[in-house]
Amino acid sequence: MREILIKNRGLLTKTIVFTILYAITVGMVLATIFLRPESFEGYAPLRVVILIFATVLLTKYLFYMIVSPWHDVWTAWTKRHWKKVRPEYNPLVSVLVPAWNEEVGILSTMRSLLKGSYDHLELIVVNDGSQDRSDEIIRSFKEEFDAQPEVVRGRRRIVYQYQKNGGKGSALNTAISLASGEILVSVDADCVVTDTAIENFVEYFRNPNVMAAVGNVRIGNTKALLGLVQYLEFLFSFYFKKADSLMNTIYIIGGAAGAFRREIFANLGPYNTKNITEDIELSMRIQDEGMRIVYADDAIVYTEGASDINGLVKQRLRWKRGRFETFRDYAHMFFSLRRRHNKALTWLLLPLALFAEVQLFLEFWFLSYLYVISFLTNDYTSFISGIVVVSSMFVVQMVFDEKKTRTLSFLFLAPIAWLLFYVMTYVETRALVQSVWGFIRKQEVVWQRWQRAGISES
């Protein structure tokens, strides 16, 4: 009964919010059609600044929308080519799962990995000093799994180790030391991996030039409004990785779904435990060496998004601090002329990443100005352009992305997504301010947690 009430409450909340957002959107469209705009000459320099920032952002989105669909064509061709060149390719894959107080979701993660289509696999779970029932749960599951006949287990096996708390990077390094695989895949302990994810990861490594791959991470808990907003955010950000993959400009391989050749760790060393976002630092280290990173859009992994605003802010605070620290450590890559460095990354993408943070810091003031001027002049064209751009991104996704996104509910969100994304603007701005302040005061940011409910394995 309680679950039904919670579900109905969530549905009612979404209905009310969507109705309000549609009313705002339709109101702006009608005002643009029927109201005559009035001229306004004040604050011309500010309008120029806003125009510059908006032009840069829209140009980037337009470029990514044009380039991203070609990723599927290129990937299909390269996969066919390397399957002919290396038809027999079935390497041992070591899946690294660092866990800290993950009693809610760890079983779903392990089960989803072990029931997948790729059976030449070892699952390595490192318990990083959990104080909940994680140790008991993992050991019990391992005993049950090991007791199964070999015909059921196949070539799969579980390796488990408990260690004193040392952080996520330390847990991953322990897992690497225990791993025997040619390919190492990192998966967070709150994720559910689709049946073909590991198999699909392996296909990209038939190409010996590919040294790492980032998977397609989706938010699994979308019943709540905040989860839905995170789902949409991830959907767009990972879709645009298709363009980054074509240009070899991927510089973030998230810990939730990343795959690496073993020689990366042999040649470049383990995860940096001093960096709070060890995954971003390793990704930049790989790019610094001029290695190839691709996007595996068919290696889909579902993760549990933050269930409340404060938890989401803590997550983004860690991401931003870690990225700032990484950019500081790899400042030599910005505008680098070294032959091994990808110029599209060092001269365009990395500077644009910092530019976007400046834009985010100013966005509240820009939006306040635009809303006030729009109401005073009856000119809502700037917001209409935003609606068109975001809706166009939805259409591009529906046409070129996988069939799962081609649903009426997804299309229903297109006209109001620009307003839903304000939630993430608020979260990211809070995280940015706290990150900069903490960076100045040298405050430590630790492995964040929020109240988890787990996500389904189905």
Buried (B, 14 or more C-beta within 10 A) or exposed (E): EEEEEEEEEBEEEBEEBBEEBBEBBEEBBEBBEEEEEEEEEEEEEEBEBBEEBBEBBEEBBEEBBEBBBEBBEEBEEBBEEBEEEEEEEEBBBBBBBBBBBBBBBBBBBBBBBBEBEBBBBBBBBBBBBBEEBBBEBBEEBBEEBEEEEEEEBEEBBBBBBBEEBBBBBBBBBBBBEBBEBBBBBBBBBBBBBBBBBBBBBBBBBBBEEBBBBBBBBBBBBBEBBBBBBBBBBBBBEBBBBBBBBBBBBBBBBBBBBBBBBBEBBEEBEBBBBEBBBBBBBBBBBBBBEEBBBBBBBBBBBBBBBBBEEEBBBBBBBBBBBBBBBBBEBBEEBBEBEEEEBBBBBBBBBBEBBEBBBEBBBBBEEBBEBBEEBBEEBEBBEBBBEBBEBBBBBBEBBBEBBEEEBEEEEBBEBBBBBBBBBEBBEBBBBBBBBBBBEBBEEEEEBEBBEBEBEBBEBE
